[in-house]
Amino acid sequence: MIVKILGGGCPRCERLEKVAREAADALGKEAEFVKVKNLNDIMKYDIMETPALVINEEVKSFGRIPAKEEVMDWMQTAK
C-alpha cells in the first residue's frame, strides 16, 4: 500500500502522517509513506486544501486530520 501525505510539511501535515502511520501499525499493514510537497504534484490530485491523504492513488481526505479509526477503515478497504 502506498500512502501519500500531500502538503508543504507544516505541523498539520506531520500530524496527518503520524495518524496514518499509527493506523497502518495498528492494522499490521506494510505501507510505503511518501511526502508530496511540490505544489504542481499536489495540484494533480484536485484537492482544495492541505493536508491531504492519498491511499493507493485515491484521495481519502483533505483539509483536515481524520481520526485514526477512519484511516484504518480506509486502509482496510484500499484497492
PESUL-V296869 format. One record per pair of residues at least 24 apart in sequence whose C-alpha atoms are under 10 Angstrom apart, sorted by the first residue. I is the first residue (numbers start at 1). GAP is how many residues later the second one is. Records with the same first field share a line. If there is no record, write none. Layout:
I=GAP / GAP
//
This chain:
1=28 / 29 / 30 / 31 / 32 / 54 / 55 / 56 / 74 / 77 / 78
2=28 / 29 / 30 / 31 / 32 / 52 / 53 / 54 / 55 / 73 / 76
3=28 / 29 / 30 / 31 / 32 / 50 / 51 / 52 / 53 / 54 / 55 / 56 / 72
4=27 / 28 / 29 / 30 / 31 / 32 / 48 / 49 / 50 / 51 / 52 / 53 / 54 / 55
5=28 / 29 / 30 / 31 / 32 / 37 / 45 / 46 / 47 / 48 / 49 / 50 / 57
6=28 / 29 / 30 / 31 / 32 / 33 / 35 / 36 / 37 / 39 / 41 / 43 / 44 / 45 / 46 / 47 / 48 / 53 / 56
7=28 / 29 / 30 / 31 / 32 / 35 / 42 / 43 / 44 / 45 / 46 / 55 / 56
8=27 / 28 / 29 / 30 / 31 / 34 / 42 / 43
9=26 / 27 / 28 / 41 / 42
10=27 / 40 / 41
11=40
12=38 / 39 / 40 / 51 / 52 / 53
13=24 / 37 / 38 / 39 / 40 / 50 / 51 / 52
14=37
15=36 / 50
16=35 / 36 / 37 / 48 / 49 / 50 / 51 / 52 / 55
17=34 / 35 / 36 / 48
18=50
19=46 / 47 / 48 / 49 / 50 / 51 / 52 / 53
20=33 / 35 / 45 / 46 / 47 / 48 / 49 / 50 / 51 / 52 / 55
21=47 / 50 / 51
22=46 / 47 / 49 / 50
23=44 / 45 / 46 / 47 / 48 / 49 / 50 / 51 / 52 / 53
24=44 / 47 / 48 / 51 / 52
25=47
26=42 / 43 / 46
27=45 / 46 / 48 / 49
29=43 / 46 / 47
31=24 / 25 / 44
32=24
55=24
//
